[in-house]
């Protein structure tokens, strides 16, 4: 008797990514560069977040041709992005055999009210969160992995730091609470009581939580690990830098050895310009991807 | 007893917890110097290609091979099994290449085909709950490799001298019987057959 698509299998897949770097790629060539650099997985998408931001328009699931070519090009897991609430994009990606789906606020949401019921799928999902309430709601819907939302495509780490600190502070609060305080916390946080009980028992979130949304340098990646991320997603940071191969390798190494500061200094030397990046104050409320979904 | 866990990437914490639950001390291994005091080493699940890149950049390949040559036991799970293998199906070069077997990667399919199953394992009196995630399996077991479990005709757990390797992830369940088996190998190291001994049989 064997069983597919169980929580253990879906969450376990994310456990195997820990300490690793998942890189955004838009074609097979980039996927090969990512794999050769030591990425633990690649994320196939149509445009990296900084291009989505620049070019505007509706951002959708990538052309299946691209995803297929990426899947054929590498032996590491391939993830792909579907729009929030877009049942059909998610089912198409599942049917194609992608290894993980990111129900992502980087793409234009298909549904502004409802997320996917991710429990219904065999393929596992990763979702973004800014606080423990969002984390609880996504896990409640069946997400098997979380990441901070940060602010994608900015090359600015400040929002990812804010979100990771927020989630971790809330986890610590829950752990320190008396059991009789959990129901009120559940009401205030928009998290289920059962979820908070589980967090209190485990002393951590029940799934892996990566950092994402603004990582542009090896030191950024190491910072997120220092703050307690289980691993990192790098979107525009690699292929928008001037030396993608070197950036990719340096970020992989800095993530694994995030407290070896002599090494990070060495890795960061002469890397050339990182992606240019954006100051948060220059991004209007309507252009903040993190505000998509609740 | 000090047991290292190669901590470049993957399910490090889970293995460390299993080691501690079995009463041994768990040591995180990130560089060659960390291997010095160890009695045994666990190669955890994760992504084998990513681990190999990090092994090379941390200049760990030769120290790990020397550790294996010294006769100290090693236990590889999933990606760790791939690291131990002498040959990898469809790839020109192996990684540590210390256990005489050929391993095929991702041989049960992609993530949607990942599964849980209860396994009958030689020497265990009750089934073992196993989690297979994009799992490899052993397509050829060399001389002296003792097959401890097959699932649907595929070898998923084997032992050879001081090496123990499996396709699945015992670290993801609370069942520590395989870790206990490994710690038993570490404890009784001098009784383990060596590769040379096998070749004489």
Interface residues (C-beta under 8 A of the other chain):
Chain A: X1 X2 X3 X4 X5 X6 X8 X9 X12 X13 X15 X16 X17 X18 X19 X20 X35 X36 X37 X38 X39 X40 X41 X75 X76 X77 X94 X97 X98 X99 X100 X122 X123 X124 X249 X252 X253 X256 X257
Chain B: X7 X8 X9 X10 X11 X12 X13 X14 X30 X45 X46 X47 X49 X50 X53 X54 X57 X58 X78 X79 X105 X106 X110 X111 X112 X113 X114 X115 X116 X117 X118 X131 X132 X133 X134 X169 X172 X173
